[in-house]
Amino acid sequence: MRGTAGGSGGRHVRVAVIGAGFSGLGAAVMLRRGGHRDFVVLERSAGVGGTWRDNTYPGCACDVPSHLYSYSFAPGAEWWPRTFSERQDIRLYLETVADTEGVRPHLRLRQDVRAVRWNEARLLWEIASSGGDWTADVVVCATGPLSAPSVPPVRGLGSFPGPVFHSARWDHGADLRGKRVAVIGTGASAVQIVPALAATAAGIRLFQRTPPWVLPRPDRRVTELERRMYQRFPAAAVLRRGVQWGVRELVTHAFTRFPRALSGYEALARAHLRRAVKDPELRARLTPDYRIGCKRILLSSDYYPALALPHVDVVASSLDEVRGSRLIAGDGTAVDADAIVFATGFKVTDPPIADRIVGTGGATLAEAWREGEGMRALRGATVPGFPNLMMLLGPNTGLGNTSMVLMIESQLAYLLDYLRLLEPRGPGEGRIPGEGRGPGEGRVALDPLPEALRAWNEGLDARLGRSVWNTGACVSWYLDADGRNTTLWPGSTRRFRRAVRRVDPGEYARLTGSGADDAAPEVPARAVP
């Protein structure tokens, strides 16, 4: 790694990756495999893992099968302990990948990125982090959509005398045994937290704004025989992963094109509810009134049984006000609690990192989205006015029913091709691929064209318009404040992989410059290659 001092007093690298979760760690691995060595991964915490490092709440686990929730280049099938992995197993998997793939020397831990600013004259990014300053030719934003907890404003919350925390920032110093615990929210984390807390708490008060659709979770331990089989015949694990992927690809067509075809899943979910909850009044409160799939489908075999316990109460309304230890729901229901746990999700449609990234003209990414047509990106990766900024799991790359790792790996292919296009073109300008440039050398940047962004998102909006996420008659975190679906990809992972296999140079303006401190770009900013 060159570590060249930049003009701003920091160290210079070819690529700076922000975040060491699934996407950031995957980027590091593929950069190394692609021959690149001049890069760093800036991570705010003390280790890799992203959401699987941060979320330590009781019961935390994945709702995607283990075989599918792993990198294709590191299946790890021979040591997955369960068919649906728990949080600690996924984190151990990611730590193992970091070791076996040799990316540890590129990690810069405990470096919280506070500002990322594009230098138009020098065609590079200036990065200020808690661990020092950096400059980079390319910045890869791998902060993930589930990294910034969202806590709704609640009147009087400051008057509550007991512990209050978000599920992603679990307070392990708070002893909740024998206490009355209020859980706010009924999303993916809540269905895991409630059964775990119900085993030891004196009472659970679950505030439910909207009931989720819940299907049984077919989880079990992986037998020793299976483990030995995967070790001896790796193709068996590949085959199982392929079958799991294929089944979910088929279901995707129902989500994106034929929502009525999901009625069978609704029948299965209703039967699951009937078996676990005998009280007709409680069952009515837990029955959704929207199409399954409109909100995220949850998997749990112990959530409904926990809600049927005598010391668990379901408040069919959101939390509106706190008056000391008394919690008031929107429908006027009042309950007492000793602790409050917010299981209210993350800032997906307004990621805080967007306020820290400053592009051409001094506008932040958040401002560009607010002043434009909302959170949008070309092929889920790049935004006009932010040259050489690549987002992983950016706008409209989310999935409703399968593994996000599939999308990450597709985008990593796009990243490697993007870096290939940044190599010099002219006579005598050849360079070993992946070798970095010093801050004073000639530079190349790619800036997506506004018309390319517009065409891409018009296609997305047209396909999303017939999906269950847009037509299922619910309000979900997939939609932004204006009701636009800025989160999900309206198609199969195979289709996305084709869409981002290679970078189309015609969708970008190619900027070149000497890189000197006082130099201007040699080619006008809107010149098309």
C-alpha positions in Angstrom: 0.0 0.0 0.0 1.5 3.3 -1.1 0.3 5.5 1.8 1.4 8.6 -0.1 0.9 11.9 1.6 -1.9 13.9 -0.1 -2.0 17.6 -0.6 -4.4 18.0 2.3 -1.8 16.5 4.7 -3.3 13.0 4.7 -2.4 9.7 3.2 -3.3 8.9 -0.4 -4.8 5.6 -1.7 -6.3 4.5 -5.0 -9.5 3.3 -3.3 -11.0 4.1 0.1 -13.8 1.8 1.2 -16.1 3.1 4.0 -17.5 0.3 6.2 -16.4 -3.3 6.9 -19.7 -5.2 6.8 -20.7 -7.7 4.2 -20.4 -5.2 1.4 -17.2 -3.5 2.5 -15.4 -6.7 3.3 -16.6 -8.2 0.0 -15.2 -5.1 -1.8 -11.8 -5.6 0.0 -11.7 -9.3 -1.0 -12.6 -8.6 -4.7 -10.1 -5.7 -4.9 -7.3 -8.0 -3.8 -8.4 -10.8 -6.1 -8.6 -8.2 -8.9 -4.9 -7.3 -8.4 -5.5 -4.1 -6.5 -3.4 -3.5 -3.4 -3.6 0.3 -3.0 -6.7 0.6 -0.9 -7.9 0.9 2.7 -11.2 0.0 4.5 -12.2 2.6 7.0 -14.3 1.1 9.7 -15.8 3.1 12.7 -15.9 0.2 15.0 -13.2 -2.2 16.4 -14.0 -5.1 14.1 -15.6 -6.3 10.9 -19.2 -7.4 10.7 -21.4 -4.4 10.2 -24.9 -5.0 11.3 -23.9 -8.4 12.7 -21.4 -6.7 14.9 -23.7 -3.9 16.0 -26.9 -5.9 16.7 -26.4 -7.9 19.8 -30.0 -8.1 21.0 -31.2 -11.5 22.4 -32.4 -13.8 19.7 -30.6 -12.0 16.9 -30.4 -14.2 13.8 -30.7 -14.2 10.0 -34.0 -15.0 8.2 -32.1 -16.1 5.0 -30.8 -19.7 4.8 -27.1 -20.0 5.8 -26.1 -21.4 2.4 -27.5 -18.4 0.6 -26.3 -15.8 3.2 -22.7 -16.2 2.4 -20.2 -15.2 -0.3 -20.1 -17.5 -3.3 -16.3 -17.4 -3.1 -16.4 -18.5 0.6 -19.4 -20.7 1.1 -18.5 -21.9 4.7 -21.1 -24.6 4.4 -19.0 -27.2 6.3 -19.2 -25.3 9.6 -22.6 -23.5 9.6 -24.2 -24.8 12.9 -27.8 -24.0 11.9 -29.8 -23.8 8.7 -30.6 -20.2 9.6 -27.5 -18.7 11.2 -27.4 -16.8 14.5 -25.7 -13.5 14.8 -22.5 -14.7 16.4 -22.0 -17.4 13.7 -22.3 -14.8 10.9 -19.9 -12.5 12.6 -17.4 -15.3 13.1 -17.8 -16.2 9.4 -17.0 -12.6 8.4 -13.9 -12.6 10.7 -12.8 -15.8 9.2 -13.2 -14.4 5.6 -11.1 -11.4 6.6 -8.3 -13.7 7.8 -8.4 -16.3 5.0 -8.6 -13.7 2.2 -5.7 -11.6 3.5 -7.5 -8.3 3.9 -6.5 -7.5 7.5 -3.6 -5.3 6.4 -6.0 -3.1 4.6 -8.4 -2.5 7.5 -8.2 0.7 9.4 -10.4 0.2 12.5 -11.9 2.8 14.9 -11.9 5.4 12.0 -15.2 7.1 11.9 -15.5 8.9 8.6 -16.8 12.4 9.4 -16.5 14.1 6.0 -15.9 13.2 2.4 -15.3 16.1 0.0 -14.6 16.1 -3.7 -11.7 18.3 -4.8 -12.7 19.4 -8.3 -9.3 20.8 -9.2 -7.4 17.7 -8.2 -10.0 15.1 -9.2 -9.8 13.2 -5.9 -11.7 12.7 -2.6 -10.6 14.3 0.6 -11.6 12.2 3.6 -11.6 13.3 7.3 -11.9 10.5 9.8 -11.4 10.2 13.5 -8.1 8.4 12.8 -6.7 11.0 10.5 -7.1 12.4 7.0 -6.9 10.6 3.7 -7.2 11.3 0.0 -8.4 8.8 -2.6 -9.1 8.5 -6.3 -12.2 6.5 -5.7 -14.5 6.2 -2.6 -16.6 3.1 -2.1 -19.5 3.8 0.3 -20.3 0.5 1.9 -22.0 1.7 5.0 -25.1 -0.4 4.4 -28.8 0.5 4.7 -29.2 -1.0 8.2 -26.4 1.0 10.0 -28.2 4.0 11.5 -30.9 3.3 14.0 -34.2 5.2 13.7 -36.0 6.3 16.9 -39.3 8.0 16.4 -40.0 11.3 18.3 -42.1 10.5 21.4 -43.5 13.2 23.7 -42.1 13.0 27.2 -39.6 10.3 26.5 -37.1 12.1 28.6 -39.3 11.7 31.7 -39.0 7.9 31.6 -37.0 6.8 34.7 -35.8 3.4 33.4 -33.5 2.3 30.6 -34.4 3.3 27.1 -32.4 2.0 24.0 -32.7 0.9 20.4 -32.4 -2.8 19.5 -29.3 -2.1 17.5 -27.6 -0.5 20.5 -28.6 -3.0 23.1 -27.8 -2.0 26.7 -26.3 -5.1 28.2 -26.0 -3.3 31.5 -29.8 -3.2 31.9 -31.1 -6.2 33.7 -34.5 -6.8 32.3 -35.2 -10.0 34.2 -38.4 -9.7 36.2 -39.1 -6.3 34.7 -42.0 -4.9 32.7 -40.5 -4.2 29.2 -42.2 -2.2 26.5 -41.1 -3.2 23.0 -41.9 -0.5 20.3 -42.3 -2.0 16.8 -43.2 -5.3 15.2 -40.5 -5.7 12.5 -37.8 -8.3 12.0 -35.9 -7.6 15.2 -39.0 -7.4 17.4 -40.2 -10.9 16.4 -36.8 -12.2 17.7 -36.6 -10.0 20.8 -40.1 -10.6 22.1 -39.8 -14.4 22.5 -36.3 -14.0 24.1 -37.5 -11.4 26.6 -40.7 -13.2 27.4 -38.8 -16.1 28.9 -37.5 -13.9 31.8 -39.4 -10.6 31.9 -42.3 -10.1 34.3 -44.3 -8.6 31.4 -44.0 -7.5 27.8 -46.0 -4.6 26.4 -45.7 -4.8 22.6 -46.7 -1.6 20.8 -47.9 -2.6 17.3 -48.7 0.0 14.8 -49.2 -2.5 12.0 -49.3 -6.3 12.4 -46.7 -8.2 10.2 -47.2 -11.2 8.1 -45.3 -14.1 9.8 -44.4 -17.4 8.3 -42.9 -20.4 10.2 -39.1 -20.4 10.4 -37.8 -23.8 9.3 -34.6 -23.6 11.4 -32.7 -26.6 12.8 -29.2 -27.7 13.7 -27.0 -28.9 10.9 -26.1 -32.5 11.6 -22.5 -33.8 11.8 -23.3 -36.1 8.9 -24.2 -33.1 6.8 -21.1 -31.2 7.8 -18.9 -34.1 6.8 -20.7 -34.4 3.5 -20.1 -30.7 2.7 -16.4 -31.1 3.6 -16.0 -34.2 1.4 -18.3 -33.1 -1.4 -18.2 -29.2 -1.7 -20.4 -29.5 -4.8 -23.3 -30.6 -2.5 -23.2 -27.2 -0.8 -23.1 -25.5 -4.1 -26.1 -27.5 -5.3 -28.1 -26.7 -2.1 -27.3 -23.0 -2.5 -28.4 -23.1 -6.1 -31.7 -24.7 -5.3 -32.4 -22.2 -2.5 -31.5 -19.3 -4.9 -33.7 -20.8 -7.7 -36.8 -21.1 -5.6 -36.5 -17.5 -4.4 -35.9 -16.3 -8.0 -39.3 -17.9 -8.9 -41.1 -16.3 -6.0 -39.6 -12.9 -7.0 -41.9 -12.9 -10.1 -44.9 -12.9 -7.7 -43.5 -10.0 -5.7 -42.7 -7.9 -8.8 -45.3 -8.8 -11.4 -48.1 -11.0 -10.0 -49.0 -10.1 -6.4 -52.2 -12.1 -6.5 -50.0 -15.2 -6.8 -48.9 -14.7 -3.2 -52.4 -15.7 -1.8 -51.0 -19.2 -1.0 -48.4 -17.6 1.3 -51.2 -15.6 3.0 -53.1 -18.8 3.7 -50.0 -20.4 5.2 -49.4 -17.4 7.4 -53.1 -17.4 8.6 -52.9 -21.1 9.4 -49.6 -20.4 11.4 -51.4 -17.7 13.4 -54.5 -19.9 14.1 -52.4 -22.7 15.4 -50.5 -20.5 17.8 -53.1 -18.0 19.0 -56.5 -19.4 20.1 -57.9 -16.1 21.5 -60.0 -14.7 18.6 -59.7 -11.1 19.8 -55.9 -11.3 19.9 -55.8 -13.1 16.6 -57.9 -10.3 15.0 -55.3 -7.8 16.3 -52.5 -9.8 14.8 -54.1 -10.3 11.4 -52.8 -7.9 8.7 -55.2 -6.1 6.4 -52.8 -5.7 3.4 -51.3 -8.0 0.8 -48.5 -10.3 2.1 -45.1 -9.0 0.8 -46.1 -5.4 0.9 -44.1 -5.1 4.1 -41.2 -7.4 4.8 -42.4 -11.0 5.5 -41.1 -12.2 8.8 -40.0 -15.7 9.7 -40.6 -17.0 13.3 -42.0 -20.1 14.9 -42.0 -18.7 18.4 -43.3 -15.1 18.0 -47.0 -16.0 18.0 -46.7 -18.4 20.9 -44.9 -15.7 22.9 -47.7 -13.2 22.2 -50.2 -15.7 23.5 -48.5 -15.9 26.9 -50.6 -14.4 29.8 -47.8 -11.9 30.8 -47.5 -10.5 27.2 -49.9 -7.7 26.1 -50.3 -6.5 22.5 -51.2 -2.8 22.2 -52.6 -2.3 18.7 -51.3 1.2 18.3 -48.0 3.2 18.2 -46.5 4.8 21.3 -47.7 8.4 21.5 -46.5 9.8 24.8 -44.5 9.0 27.9 -45.5 10.3 31.4 -42.9 9.0 33.7 -43.3 5.2 33.9 -46.7 5.4 32.2 -46.8 4.9 28.4 -49.7 6.2 26.4 -50.6 4.7 23.0 -52.1 6.5 20.1 -55.5 4.9 20.8 -55.4 6.1 24.4 -54.3 2.8 25.9 -52.1 3.3 29.0 -49.6 0.7 30.4 -46.8 0.8 32.9 -43.2 -0.2 32.1 -39.8 -0.4 33.7 -37.8 -0.3 30.4 -38.4 0.7 26.8 -36.8 -1.1 23.8 -37.2 0.6 20.4 -37.3 -2.0 17.6 -38.1 0.6 15.1 -35.7 -0.1 12.3 -33.1 2.1 10.5 -32.7 5.3 8.5 -33.0 3.6 5.2 -34.4 6.4 3.0 -32.4 9.1 4.7 -28.9 7.6 5.5 -26.8 9.9 7.7 -23.7 9.2 5.5 -25.3 11.3 2.7 -24.9 14.4 4.9 -21.2 13.9 5.1 -20.4 13.4 1.4 -19.9 16.7 -0.5 -19.7 16.6 -4.3 -19.1 19.2 -7.1 -20.4 22.7 -6.3 -20.3 22.1 -2.5 -23.6 20.2 -2.3 -24.0 17.2 0.0 -25.4 14.0 -1.3 -28.4 14.5 1.0 -29.0 17.9 -0.5 -28.7 16.6 -4.1 -31.3 14.0 -3.3 -33.6 16.5 -1.5 -33.4 19.1 -4.2 -33.7 16.5 -7.0 -36.2 13.7 -7.3 -35.3 11.8 -4.1 -32.8 9.2 -3.3 -31.7 7.9 -6.7 -28.6 6.4 -8.2 -27.5 5.1 -11.6 -27.7 1.2 -11.4 -27.9 1.6 -7.6 -24.3 2.8 -7.5 -23.4 6.3 -8.7 -24.9 9.8 -8.6 -24.3 12.8 -11.0 -22.1 15.4 -9.3 -20.3 12.9 -7.2 -17.5 11.6 -9.5 -15.7 8.4 -8.6 -18.1 7.7 -5.7 -19.5 4.1 -5.8 -22.2 3.0 -3.5 -22.8 -0.6 -2.5 -26.4 -1.5 -1.6 -27.4 2.0 -2.8 -30.9 3.1 -3.8 -33.2 0.4 -5.3 -30.8 -2.5 -4.7 -32.7 -4.0 -1.8 -34.6 -7.4 -1.9 -37.8 -8.5 -0.5 -37.3 -12.3 -0.3 -33.7 -13.4 -0.8 -30.1 -12.8 0.1 -28.5 -9.3 -0.2 -25.1 -11.0 -0.6 -26.2 -11.8 -4.2 -26.7 -8.1 -4.9 -23.4 -7.2 -3.3 -21.4 -9.6 -5.4 -23.1 -8.2 -8.5 -22.1 -4.7 -7.6 -18.6 -5.7 -6.9 -18.2 -6.8 -10.5 -19.5 -3.4 -11.5 -16.9 -1.8 -9.2 -14.0 -3.7 -10.7 -15.0 -2.8 -14.2 -15.4 0.9 -13.1 -11.8 0.9 -11.9 -10.7 -0.6 -15.2 -12.2 2.3 -17.1 -10.3 4.7 -14.9 -6.9 3.5 -16.2 -5.2 6.0 -18.5 -5.8 5.7 -22.2 -3.2 7.7 -24.1 0.2 6.7 -25.5 2.8 6.3 -22.8 0.1 6.3 -20.1 0.0 2.6 -19.5 0.1 1.4 -15.9 0.0 -1.9 -14.1 -3.7 -2.4 -13.2 -4.4 -1.7 -9.6 -1.2 0.3 -9.0 -2.0 3.6 -7.3 -1.2 7.1 -8.4 0.4 9.8 -6.2 -1.7 12.9 -5.5 0.2 14.9 -8.1 -0.1 12.5 -11.0 -2.7 12.6 -13.9 -6.2 11.5 -12.9 -9.3 10.2 -14.5 -12.8 10.4 -13.0 -16.2 9.2 -14.2 -19.3 11.3 -13.5 -22.7 9.7 -14.3 -24.8 11.7 -16.8 -28.1 13.1 -15.5 -29.9 11.7 -18.5 -28.6 8.2 -17.8 -29.8 8.5 -14.2 -33.2 9.7 -15.4 -33.6 6.8 -17.9 -32.6 4.2 -15.3 -35.0 5.4 -12.7 -37.9 5.8 -15.1 -37.5 2.1 -15.9 -37.4 1.3 -12.1 -40.5 3.3 -11.3 -42.5 1.7 -14.1 -41.6 -1.8 -12.9 -42.1 -0.9 -9.2 -45.6 0.4 -10.0 -47.0 -3.1 -10.5 -45.1 -4.7 -7.6 -46.7 -5.8 -4.3 -44.5 -3.3 -2.5 -46.3 -0.4 -4.3 -49.8 -2.0 -4.7 -50.2 -4.0 -1.5 -52.0 -1.2 0.4 -49.5 -0.7 3.2 -47.0 1.9 4.5 -43.5 0.4 4.8 -39.9 1.5 5.2 -39.4 0.7 1.6 -41.1 4.0 0.7 -39.7 7.5 1.2 -41.6 10.5 2.6 -43.1 11.1 -0.9 -44.3 7.5 -1.3 -41.6 6.5 -3.8 -40.0 3.1 -3.4 -36.3 4.1 -3.1 -35.3 0.8 -1.5 -36.1 -2.3 -3.5 -35.0 -3.8 -6.8 -38.0 -4.7 -9.0 -36.7 -7.8 -10.5 -34.7 -11.0 -10.0 -31.1 -11.1 -8.9 -30.2 -12.6 -12.2 -31.6 -9.6 -14.0 -29.7 -7.2 -11.7 -26.5 -9.2 -12.3 -26.9 -8.7 -16.0 -27.6 -5.0 -15.6 -24.4 -4.3 -13.7 -22.0 -6.8 -15.2 -20.2 -4.1 -17.1 -20.0 -0.3 -16.9 -21.5 1.4 -19.9 -19.1 4.3 -20.7 -21.9 6.1 -22.6 -23.6 6.7 -19.2 -20.7 8.7 -17.9 -18.7 11.8 -18.5 -14.9 11.2 -18.4 -13.0 13.8 -16.6 -9.2 14.1 -16.8 -6.7 16.4 -15.1 -3.1 16.7 -14.0 -4.0 16.4 -10.3 -1.7 19.3 -9.4 -3.0 21.5 -6.6 -3.7 24.4 -8.9 -4.7 22.5 -12.0 -8.1 22.5 -13.6 -9.5 19.4 -15.4 -8.1 19.2 -18.9 -11.5 18.1 -20.3 -14.7 20.0 -19.7 -16.7 18.4 -16.9 -19.6 17.4 -19.2 -17.5 15.9 -22.0 -18.8 12.5 -23.0 -16.3 9.8 -23.9 
